[in-house]
Amino acid sequence: MKIVLKSFLPGCIAFILATILFCLPGNEFPKQNWLAKIHFDKWVHVCLFALLVTLWCLPFISKKKGTSITRIIFITIALLFTLYGVSIEFIQAEFIPFRSFGIDDMVADAIGCGIGYMFSKWQLTRFNHIA
């Protein structure tokens, strides 16, 4: 399974941007009551982590060989991004001003990783049926 390194560029860019956003002080974000009512922050976490997992799995989708190995890679990517989400919460609690530790954010991150994994697995199955 030969994968071109530049195919990871979208995932790297998204990872860097996400890390920058997670490390911004809490007072940099707007405080809107209606956003809190719809749990906008949690939706952002879910979508961002689903995107991260999908972008990192994407280079493996077009490779026809070793779909069971590819699924293991997908699981590994999802687990690593889940650990990244947990780590970010600890970093925010200890080092980022006006940010707090939130188990609910960790759950949203894990849900996003699961969605990204399921979407990538579906795309892999779909691609292998077409190819």
DSSP file (Angstrom, degrees, kcal/mol; ACC not computed):
  #  RESIDUE AA STRUCTURE BP1 BP2  ACC     N-H-->O    O-->H-N    N-H-->O    O-->H-N    TCO  KAPPA ALPHA  PHI   PSI    X-CA   Y-CA   Z-CA
    1    1 A M              0   0    0      0, 0.0     2,-0.6     0, 0.0    62,-0.0   0.000 360.0 360.0 360.0 103.0    0.0    0.0    0.0
    2    2 A K        -     0   0    0      2,-0.0     2,-0.4     0, 0.0     0, 0.0  -0.836 360.0-173.8 -98.4 124.9    1.9    3.1   -1.3
    3    3 A I        -     0   0    0     -2,-0.6     2,-0.3    60,-0.0    57,-0.1  -0.967  23.7-125.8-122.5 131.9    0.5    6.4   -0.1
    4    4 A V    >   -     0   0    0     -2,-0.4     3,-1.6     1,-0.1     4,-0.2  -0.588  16.0-137.2 -76.7 132.1    1.8    9.8   -1.3
    5    5 A L  G >  S+     0   0    0     -2,-0.3     3,-1.8     1,-0.3     4,-0.1   0.837  99.8  62.7 -60.6 -35.8    2.8   12.0    1.5
    6    6 A K  G >  S+     0   0    0      1,-0.3     3,-1.4     2,-0.2    -1,-0.3   0.664  85.8  75.7 -68.2 -13.2    1.2   15.1    0.1
    7    7 A S  G <  S+     0   0    0     -3,-1.6     4,-0.3     1,-0.3    -1,-0.3   0.662  90.1  58.2 -70.4 -13.7   -2.2   13.4    0.4
    8    8 A F  G <> S+     0   0    0     -3,-1.8     4,-2.4    -4,-0.2    -1,-0.3   0.462  78.3  96.3 -89.8  -2.7   -2.0   14.1    4.2
    9    9 A L  H <> S+     0   0    0     -3,-1.4     4,-2.7     1,-0.2     5,-0.2   0.899  80.9  50.1 -58.1 -46.5   -1.7   17.8    3.6
   10   10 A P  H  > S+     0   0    0      0, 0.0     4,-2.4     0, 0.0    -1,-0.2   0.912 112.8  48.3 -59.6 -39.6   -5.4   18.6    4.2
   11   11 A G  H  > S+     0   0    0     44,-0.4     4,-2.3    -4,-0.3    -2,-0.2   0.891 111.8  49.3 -65.2 -39.9   -5.3   16.6    7.4
   12   12 A C  H  X S+     0   0    0     -4,-2.4     4,-2.4     2,-0.2    -1,-0.2   0.917 111.6  48.5 -65.6 -43.6   -2.2   18.4    8.6
   13   13 A I  H  X S+     0   0    0     -4,-2.7     4,-2.6     1,-0.2     5,-0.2   0.929 113.0  47.7 -62.8 -45.1   -3.7   21.8    7.8
   14   14 A A  H  X S+     0   0    0     -4,-2.4     4,-2.6    -5,-0.2    -1,-0.2   0.892 111.5  51.4 -63.1 -39.5   -6.9   21.0    9.6
   15   15 A F  H  X S+     0   0    0     -4,-2.3     4,-2.3     2,-0.2    -2,-0.2   0.916 111.3  46.8 -63.5 -44.1   -4.9   19.6   12.6
   16   16 A I  H  X S+     0   0    0     -4,-2.4     4,-2.3     2,-0.2    -2,-0.2   0.932 114.0  47.3 -64.4 -46.5   -2.8   22.8   12.9
   17   17 A L  H  X S+     0   0    0     -4,-2.6     4,-2.5     1,-0.2    -2,-0.2   0.905 112.3  50.0 -62.5 -41.7   -5.9   25.1   12.6
   18   18 A A  H  X S+     0   0    0     -4,-2.6     4,-2.7     2,-0.2    -1,-0.2   0.918 110.2  50.3 -62.8 -43.0   -7.8   23.0   15.2
   19   19 A T  H  X S+     0   0    0     -4,-2.3     4,-1.4     2,-0.2    -1,-0.2   0.902 110.1  50.3 -63.0 -40.7   -4.8   23.2   17.6
   20   20 A I  H  < S+     0   0    0     -4,-2.3     4,-0.5     2,-0.2     3,-0.3   0.937 112.3  47.4 -61.7 -46.0   -4.6   27.0   17.1
   21   21 A L  H >< S+     0   0    0     -4,-2.5     3,-1.0     1,-0.2    -2,-0.2   0.904 111.2  50.8 -62.2 -41.5   -8.4   27.3   17.8
   22   22 A F  H 3< S+     0   0    0     -4,-2.7    -1,-0.2     1,-0.2    -2,-0.2   0.757 110.5  50.4 -68.5 -23.1   -8.2   25.1   20.9
   23   23 A C  T 3< S+     0   0    0     -4,-1.4    -1,-0.2    -3,-0.3    -2,-0.2   0.416  83.3 109.7 -98.2   1.8   -5.3   27.1   22.3
   24   24 A L  S <  S-     0   0    0     -3,-1.0     5,-0.1    -4,-0.5    72,-0.1  -0.533  81.7-100.2 -71.9 142.7   -6.9   30.5   21.9
   25   25 A P    >   -     0   0    0      0, 0.0     3,-1.9     0, 0.0    73,-0.2  -0.312  30.2-117.2 -60.5 148.6   -7.9   32.1   25.2
   26   26 A G  G >  S+     0   0    0     71,-2.3     3,-1.3     1,-0.3    72,-0.2   0.750 110.3  65.6 -61.5 -27.0  -11.5   31.8   26.1
   27   27 A N  G 3  S+     0   0    0     70,-0.3    -1,-0.3     1,-0.2     4,-0.1   0.528  86.4  73.2 -76.4  -2.8  -12.2   35.5   26.0
   28   28 A E  G <  S+     0   0    0     -3,-1.9    -1,-0.2     2,-0.1    -2,-0.2   0.605  84.9  80.3 -81.4 -12.7  -11.4   35.5   22.2
   29   29 A F  S <  S-     0   0    0     -3,-1.3     2,-0.1    -4,-0.2     0, 0.0  -0.722  89.8-105.7 -99.0 144.8  -14.8   33.8   21.5
   30   30 A P        -     0   0    0      0, 0.0     2,-0.8     0, 0.0    -2,-0.1  -0.368  23.4-137.4 -67.7 145.7  -18.1   35.6   21.4
   31   31 A K        +     0   0    0     -4,-0.1     2,-0.5    -2,-0.1    -4,-0.0  -0.865  34.9 163.5-105.2  98.8  -20.5   35.2   24.3
   32   32 A Q     >  -     0   0    0     -2,-0.8     4,-1.4     1,-0.1     3,-0.3  -0.972  33.2-149.8-119.1 127.5  -23.9   34.7   22.8
   33   33 A N  H  > S+     0   0    0     -2,-0.5     4,-1.8     1,-0.2    -1,-0.1   0.878  98.0  55.6 -62.9 -38.4  -26.8   33.2   24.9
   34   34 A W  H  > S+     0   0    0      1,-0.2     4,-1.2     2,-0.2    -1,-0.2   0.821 103.7  55.2 -68.3 -28.7  -28.5   31.7   21.9
   35   35 A L  H  4>S+     0   0    0     -3,-0.3     5,-2.6     1,-0.2     6,-0.2   0.887 107.8  49.3 -67.4 -38.4  -25.3   29.8   21.0
   36   36 A A  H ><5S+     0   0    0     -4,-1.4     3,-1.1     1,-0.2    -2,-0.2   0.864 105.7  58.0 -66.9 -35.5  -25.2   28.3   24.5
   37   37 A K  H 3<5S+     0   0    0     -4,-1.8    -1,-0.2     1,-0.3    -2,-0.2   0.835 111.2  40.5 -65.9 -32.2  -28.9   27.3   24.2
   38   38 A I  T 3<5S-     0   0    0     -4,-1.2    -1,-0.3    -3,-0.1    -2,-0.2   0.319 111.0-120.5 -98.1   8.8  -28.2   25.2   21.1
   39   39 A H  T X>5 +     0   0    0     -3,-1.1     4,-1.7    -4,-0.2     3,-0.6   0.899  47.4 170.0  55.2  45.2  -24.9   23.8   22.5
   40   40 A F  H 3>< +     0   0    0     -5,-2.6     4,-2.2     1,-0.2     5,-0.2   0.863  69.5  59.4 -55.6 -40.8  -23.0   25.3   19.6
   41   41 A D  H 3> S+     0   0    0     -6,-0.2     4,-2.0     1,-0.2    -1,-0.2   0.894 105.3  48.4 -57.2 -42.5  -19.7   24.5   21.2
   42   42 A K  H <> S+     0   0    0     -3,-0.6     4,-2.6     1,-0.2    -1,-0.2   0.888 109.4  52.3 -67.9 -38.5  -20.4   20.8   21.3
   43   43 A W  H  X S+     0   0    0     -4,-1.7     4,-2.6     2,-0.2     5,-0.2   0.878 107.9  52.6 -64.1 -36.8  -21.5   20.8   17.7
   44   44 A V  H  X S+     0   0    0     -4,-2.2     4,-2.8     2,-0.2     5,-0.2   0.924 109.7  48.6 -63.4 -44.0  -18.2   22.4   16.7
   45   45 A H  H  X S+     0   0    0     -4,-2.0     4,-2.4     2,-0.2     5,-0.3   0.940 112.6  47.8 -60.9 -47.7  -16.3   19.7   18.6
   46   46 A V  H  X S+     0   0    0     -4,-2.6     4,-2.1     1,-0.2    -2,-0.2   0.949 116.4  42.7 -58.8 -50.6  -18.3   16.9   16.9
   47   47 A C  H  X S+     0   0    0     -4,-2.6     4,-2.3     1,-0.2    -1,-0.2   0.898 113.8  51.1 -65.8 -41.4  -17.9   18.4   13.4
   48   48 A L  H  X S+     0   0    0     -4,-2.8     4,-2.5    -5,-0.2    -1,-0.2   0.916 113.4  43.6 -64.9 -43.2  -14.2   19.3   13.9
   49   49 A F  H  X S+     0   0    0     -4,-2.4     4,-2.3    -5,-0.2     5,-0.2   0.848 112.0  53.1 -73.4 -32.5  -13.2   15.9   15.1
   50   50 A A  H  X S+     0   0    0     -4,-2.1     4,-2.2    -5,-0.3    -2,-0.2   0.915 112.0  47.0 -63.7 -41.3  -15.3   14.1   12.5
   51   51 A L  H  X S+     0   0    0     -4,-2.3     4,-2.9     2,-0.2     5,-0.2   0.923 111.0  51.0 -65.7 -45.0  -13.5   16.2    9.9
   52   52 A L  H  X S+     0   0    0     -4,-2.5     4,-1.9     2,-0.2    -2,-0.2   0.939 113.0  44.6 -58.9 -48.8  -10.0   15.5   11.3
   53   53 A V  H  X S+     0   0    0     -4,-2.3     4,-1.8     1,-0.2    -1,-0.2   0.926 114.8  49.1 -62.9 -44.4  -10.6   11.8   11.4
   54   54 A T  H  X S+     0   0    0     -4,-2.2     4,-2.0    -5,-0.2    -2,-0.2   0.923 110.5  49.8 -62.3 -44.7  -12.0   11.8    7.9
   55   55 A L  H  < S+     0   0    0     -4,-2.9   -44,-0.4     1,-0.2    -1,-0.2   0.847 112.9  46.8 -65.5 -33.0   -9.2   13.9    6.4
   56   56 A W  H  < S+     0   0    0     -4,-1.9    -1,-0.2    -5,-0.2    -2,-0.2   0.764 115.3  45.9 -79.8 -24.0   -6.5   11.6    8.0
   57   57 A C  H >X S+     0   0    0     -4,-1.8     3,-1.9    -5,-0.2     4,-0.7   0.746  92.9  83.9 -83.4 -25.3   -8.3    8.4    6.8
   58   58 A L  H >X S+     0   0    0     -4,-2.0     3,-1.2     1,-0.3     4,-0.7   0.829  81.2  58.4 -50.8 -44.4   -8.9    9.8    3.3
   59   59 A P  H 34 S+     0   0    0      0, 0.0    -1,-0.3     0, 0.0   -55,-0.1   0.755 107.6  49.6 -61.2 -20.9   -5.4    8.9    1.9
   60   60 A F  H X4 S+     0   0    0     -3,-1.9     3,-1.0    -4,-0.2    -2,-0.2   0.633  91.8  78.2 -90.3 -14.7   -6.1    5.2    2.7
   61   61 A I  H << S+     0   0    0     -3,-1.2    -1,-0.2    -4,-0.7    -3,-0.1   0.879  90.1  51.5 -66.5 -39.7   -9.6    5.0    1.1
   62   62 A S  T 3< S+     0   0    0     -4,-0.7     2,-0.7    -3,-0.1    -1,-0.3   0.498  85.9  99.3 -79.9  -0.9   -8.5    4.7   -2.5
   63   63 A K    <   -     0   0    0     -3,-1.0     7,-0.1     1,-0.2    65,-0.1  -0.775  55.3-166.8 -89.1 116.2   -6.1    1.8   -1.8
   64   64 A K        +     0   0    0     -2,-0.7     3,-0.4    63,-0.1    -1,-0.2   0.804  59.5  87.7 -74.5 -29.6   -7.8   -1.4   -2.7
   65   65 A K  S    S+     0   0    0      1,-0.2     5,-0.1     2,-0.1    -2,-0.1  -0.407  91.4   9.0 -75.6 144.9   -5.4   -3.8   -0.9
   66   66 A G     >  +     0   0    0     -2,-0.1     4,-2.6     3,-0.1    -1,-0.2   0.925  59.2 173.7  63.3  55.1   -5.8   -4.8    2.7
   67   67 A T  H  > S+     0   0    0     -3,-0.4     4,-2.2     1,-0.2     5,-0.1   0.843  81.6  53.6 -64.6 -30.6   -9.2   -3.4    3.7
   68   68 A S  H  > S+     0   0    0      2,-0.2     4,-1.6     1,-0.2    -1,-0.2   0.897 110.8  46.4 -69.1 -37.5   -8.9   -5.2    7.1
   69   69 A I  H  > S+     0   0    0      2,-0.2     4,-2.2     1,-0.2    -2,-0.2   0.899 110.8  53.5 -66.8 -40.0   -5.6   -3.4    7.6
   70   70 A T  H  X S+     0   0    0     -4,-2.6     4,-2.5     1,-0.2    -2,-0.2   0.894 106.4  51.8 -62.7 -40.2   -7.1   -0.2    6.5
   71   71 A R  H  X S+     0   0    0     -4,-2.2     4,-2.4     2,-0.2    -1,-0.2   0.875 108.3  51.5 -64.3 -36.5   -9.9   -0.5    9.0
   72   72 A I  H  X S+     0   0    0     -4,-1.6     4,-2.4     2,-0.2    -2,-0.2   0.899 109.4  50.4 -65.1 -39.9   -7.4   -1.1   11.7
   73   73 A I  H  X S+     0   0    0     -4,-2.2     4,-2.7     2,-0.2    -2,-0.2   0.918 109.6  51.1 -62.1 -43.1   -5.6    2.1   10.6
   74   74 A F  H  X S+     0   0    0     -4,-2.5     4,-2.6     2,-0.2    -2,-0.2   0.917 110.2  48.5 -60.7 -44.3   -9.0    3.9   10.7
   75   75 A I  H  X S+     0   0    0     -4,-2.4     4,-2.7     2,-0.2    -1,-0.2   0.913 111.4  50.6 -62.0 -42.5   -9.6    2.7   14.2
   76   76 A T  H  X S+     0   0    0     -4,-2.4     4,-2.6     2,-0.2    -2,-0.2   0.918 110.4  49.0 -62.0 -44.0   -6.1    3.8   15.2
   77   77 A I  H  X S+     0   0    0     -4,-2.7     4,-2.3     2,-0.2    -2,-0.2   0.932 112.3  48.4 -61.1 -46.0   -6.6    7.3   13.7
   78   78 A A  H  X S+     0   0    0     -4,-2.6     4,-1.8     1,-0.2    -2,-0.2   0.907 113.2  47.5 -62.4 -42.2  -10.0    7.6   15.5
   79   79 A L  H  X S+     0   0    0     -4,-2.7     4,-2.4     2,-0.2    -1,-0.2   0.898 110.8  51.5 -66.4 -40.1   -8.5    6.5   18.9
   80   80 A L  H  X S+     0   0    0     -4,-2.6     4,-2.1     1,-0.2    -2,-0.2   0.896 111.0  47.5 -64.7 -39.5   -5.5    8.9   18.5
   81   81 A F  H  X S+     0   0    0     -4,-2.3     4,-2.2     2,-0.2    -1,-0.2   0.825 109.0  54.6 -72.1 -29.0   -7.7   11.8   17.8
   82   82 A T  H  X S+     0   0    0     -4,-1.8     4,-2.1     2,-0.2    -2,-0.2   0.928 110.1  46.5 -64.9 -44.0   -9.9   10.9   20.8
   83   83 A L  H  X S+     0   0    0     -4,-2.4     4,-2.8     1,-0.2    -2,-0.2   0.872 109.6  54.7 -63.6 -36.8   -6.7   11.0   22.9
   84   84 A Y  H  X S+     0   0    0     -4,-2.1     4,-2.6     2,-0.2    -1,-0.2   0.919 107.4  50.2 -61.0 -43.7   -5.8   14.3   21.3
   85   85 A G  H  X S+     0   0    0     -4,-2.2     4,-1.6     2,-0.2    -2,-0.2   0.901 111.8  47.2 -62.0 -42.4   -9.3   15.7   22.4
   86   86 A V  H  X S+     0   0    0     -4,-2.1     4,-1.6     2,-0.2    -2,-0.2   0.924 112.6  49.9 -64.1 -44.5   -8.8   14.5   25.9
   87   87 A S  H  X S+     0   0    0     -4,-2.8     4,-2.5     1,-0.2    -2,-0.2   0.904 106.5  55.0 -61.3 -42.3   -5.2   16.0   26.0
   88   88 A I  H  X S+     0   0    0     -4,-2.6     4,-3.0     1,-0.2    -1,-0.2   0.880 104.6  54.4 -60.0 -38.2   -6.5   19.3   24.7
   89   89 A E  H  X S+     0   0    0     -4,-1.6     4,-2.0     2,-0.2    -1,-0.2   0.909 109.9  45.9 -63.8 -40.9   -9.0   19.5   27.5
   90   90 A F  H  X S+     0   0    0     -4,-1.6     4,-1.8     2,-0.2     5,-0.2   0.900 113.4  50.0 -67.2 -39.6   -6.2   19.0   30.1
   91   91 A I  H  X>S+     0   0    0     -4,-2.5     4,-3.0     1,-0.2     5,-0.8   0.919 110.7  49.7 -64.0 -43.9   -4.0   21.6   28.3
   92   92 A Q  H  X5S+     0   0    0     -4,-3.0     4,-0.8     1,-0.2     7,-0.4   0.900 110.8  50.4 -61.4 -40.4   -6.9   24.1   28.2
   93   93 A A  H  <5S+     0   0    0     -4,-2.0    -1,-0.2    -5,-0.2    -2,-0.2   0.871 122.8  29.0 -66.3 -36.8   -7.6   23.6   31.9
   94   94 A E  H  <5S+     0   0    0     -4,-1.8    -2,-0.2    -5,-0.1    -1,-0.2   0.787 133.7  18.6 -97.0 -30.3   -3.9   24.1   33.0
   95   95 A F  H  <5S+     0   0    0     -4,-3.0    -3,-0.2    -5,-0.2    -2,-0.1   0.628  99.4  80.1-123.7 -16.5   -2.4   26.4   30.4
   96   96 A I  S ><<S-     0   0    0     -5,-0.8     3,-1.4    -4,-0.8    -1,-0.1  -0.859  76.4-122.9-104.2 121.3   -4.9   28.4   28.4
   97   97 A P  T 3  S+     0   0    0      0, 0.0   -71,-2.3     0, 0.0   -70,-0.3  -0.299  90.3   6.7 -62.4 141.1   -6.5   31.5   30.0
   98   98 A F  T 3  S+     0   0    0      1,-0.2     2,-0.3   -73,-0.2    -5,-0.1   0.679 103.5 113.7  61.7  21.5  -10.2   31.6   30.4
   99   99 A R    <   -     0   0    0     -3,-1.4     2,-0.3    -7,-0.4    -1,-0.2  -0.895  48.9-158.4-116.7 152.5  -10.6   28.0   29.1
  100  100 A S        -     0   0    0     -2,-0.3     2,-0.4    -3,-0.1    -7,-0.2  -0.853  23.8 -99.6-131.2 164.6  -11.8   25.1   31.2
  101  101 A F        -     0   0    0     -2,-0.3     2,-0.4    -9,-0.1     3,-0.1  -0.667  41.6-176.3 -80.1 131.1  -11.8   21.4   31.5
  102  102 A G     >  -     0   0    0     -2,-0.4     4,-1.6     1,-0.1     3,-0.3  -0.924  28.5-169.3-140.1 116.0  -14.9   19.8   30.1
  103  103 A I  H  > S+     0   0    0     -2,-0.4     4,-2.4     1,-0.2     5,-0.2   0.858  96.2  60.2 -64.5 -33.3  -15.9   16.1   30.1
  104  104 A D  H  > S+     0   0    0      1,-0.2     4,-2.1     2,-0.2    -1,-0.2   0.849 102.9  51.3 -63.7 -32.7  -18.8   17.1   27.8
  105  105 A D  H  > S+     0   0    0     -3,-0.3     4,-2.5     2,-0.2    -1,-0.2   0.889 108.4  51.6 -68.2 -38.9  -16.2   18.4   25.3
  106  106 A M  H  X S+     0   0    0     -4,-1.6     4,-2.5     2,-0.2    -2,-0.2   0.906 109.8  49.1 -63.2 -41.0  -14.3   15.1   25.5
  107  107 A V  H  X S+     0   0    0     -4,-2.4     4,-2.5     2,-0.2    -2,-0.2   0.918 111.1  49.6 -64.1 -42.9  -17.6   13.2   24.8
  108  108 A A  H  X S+     0   0    0     -4,-2.1     4,-2.3     2,-0.2    -2,-0.2   0.890 110.7  50.8 -63.0 -38.7  -18.3   15.5   21.9
  109  109 A D  H  X S+     0   0    0     -4,-2.5     4,-2.4     2,-0.2    -2,-0.2   0.930 111.1  47.7 -62.7 -45.5  -14.8   14.9   20.5
  110  110 A A  H  X S+     0   0    0     -4,-2.5     4,-2.4     2,-0.2    -2,-0.2   0.885 110.9  50.9 -65.0 -39.0  -15.2   11.1   20.9
  111  111 A I  H  X S+     0   0    0     -4,-2.5     4,-2.5     2,-0.2    -1,-0.2   0.924 110.6  49.8 -63.4 -43.3  -18.6   11.2   19.1
  112  112 A G  H  X S+     0   0    0     -4,-2.3     4,-2.6     2,-0.2    -2,-0.2   0.897 110.0  50.4 -61.0 -41.2  -17.0   13.2   16.3
  113  113 A C  H  X S+     0   0    0     -4,-2.4     4,-2.5     2,-0.2    -1,-0.2   0.899 110.3  50.2 -63.9 -40.4  -14.2   10.7   16.0
  114  114 A G  H  X S+     0   0    0     -4,-2.4     4,-2.7     2,-0.2    -2,-0.2   0.903 111.1  48.3 -64.0 -41.1  -16.7    7.9   15.8
  115  115 A I  H  X S+     0   0    0     -4,-2.5     4,-2.7     2,-0.2     5,-0.2   0.924 112.0  49.4 -64.6 -44.2  -18.7    9.7   13.1
  116  116 A G  H  X S+     0   0    0     -4,-2.6     4,-2.3     2,-0.2    -2,-0.2   0.898 112.5  48.4 -61.0 -41.0  -15.4   10.3   11.2
  117  117 A Y  H  X S+     0   0    0     -4,-2.5     4,-2.8     2,-0.2     5,-0.2   0.943 112.8  46.8 -63.6 -48.4  -14.5    6.6   11.5
  118  118 A M  H  X S+     0   0    0     -4,-2.7     4,-2.4     1,-0.2    -2,-0.2   0.904 113.5  48.7 -62.8 -41.3  -17.9    5.4   10.4
  119  119 A F  H  X S+     0   0    0     -4,-2.7     4,-2.5     2,-0.2    -1,-0.2   0.924 113.2  47.0 -63.8 -44.1  -18.0    7.8    7.4
  120  120 A S  H  X S+     0   0    0     -4,-2.3     4,-2.4    -5,-0.2    -2,-0.2   0.899 112.2  49.9 -64.9 -40.7  -14.5    6.7    6.4
  121  121 A K  H  X S+     0   0    0     -4,-2.8     4,-2.4     2,-0.2    -1,-0.2   0.902 111.2  49.6 -63.8 -40.6  -15.3    3.0    6.8
  122  122 A W  H  X S+     0   0    0     -4,-2.4     4,-2.7    -5,-0.2    -2,-0.2   0.915 111.0  49.3 -63.4 -43.4  -18.5    3.6    4.7
  123  123 A Q  H  X S+     0   0    0     -4,-2.5     4,-2.9     2,-0.2    -2,-0.2   0.889 109.9  51.8 -63.6 -38.9  -16.4    5.4    2.0
  124  124 A L  H  X S+     0   0    0     -4,-2.4     4,-2.3     2,-0.2    -2,-0.2   0.931 112.6  44.8 -62.4 -46.4  -13.9    2.5    2.0
  125  125 A T  H  X S+     0   0    0     -4,-2.4     4,-1.5     1,-0.2    -2,-0.2   0.918 115.2  48.5 -62.6 -44.3  -16.6    0.0    1.5
  126  126 A R  H  X S+     0   0    0     -4,-2.7     4,-1.7     1,-0.2    -2,-0.2   0.907 111.6  48.9 -62.8 -44.1  -18.3    2.1   -1.2
  127  127 A F  H  X S+     0   0    0     -4,-2.9     4,-3.0     1,-0.2    -1,-0.2   0.892 109.7  51.9 -64.9 -40.2  -15.0    2.7   -3.0
  128  128 A N  H  < S+     0   0    0     -4,-2.3    -1,-0.2     1,-0.2    -2,-0.2   0.802 109.3  50.2 -69.6 -27.8  -14.1   -1.0   -3.0
  129  129 A H  H  < S+     0   0    0     -4,-1.5    -1,-0.2    -5,-0.2    -2,-0.2   0.846 115.5  42.9 -75.4 -33.0  -17.5   -1.9   -4.5
  130  130 A I  H  <        0   0    0     -4,-1.7    -2,-0.2     1,-0.2    -3,-0.2   0.907 360.0 360.0 -77.0 -43.4  -17.1    0.7   -7.2
  131  131 A A     <        0   0    0     -4,-3.0    -1,-0.2    -5,-0.2    -2,-0.1   0.482 360.0 360.0 -71.5 360.0  -13.5   -0.1   -8.1
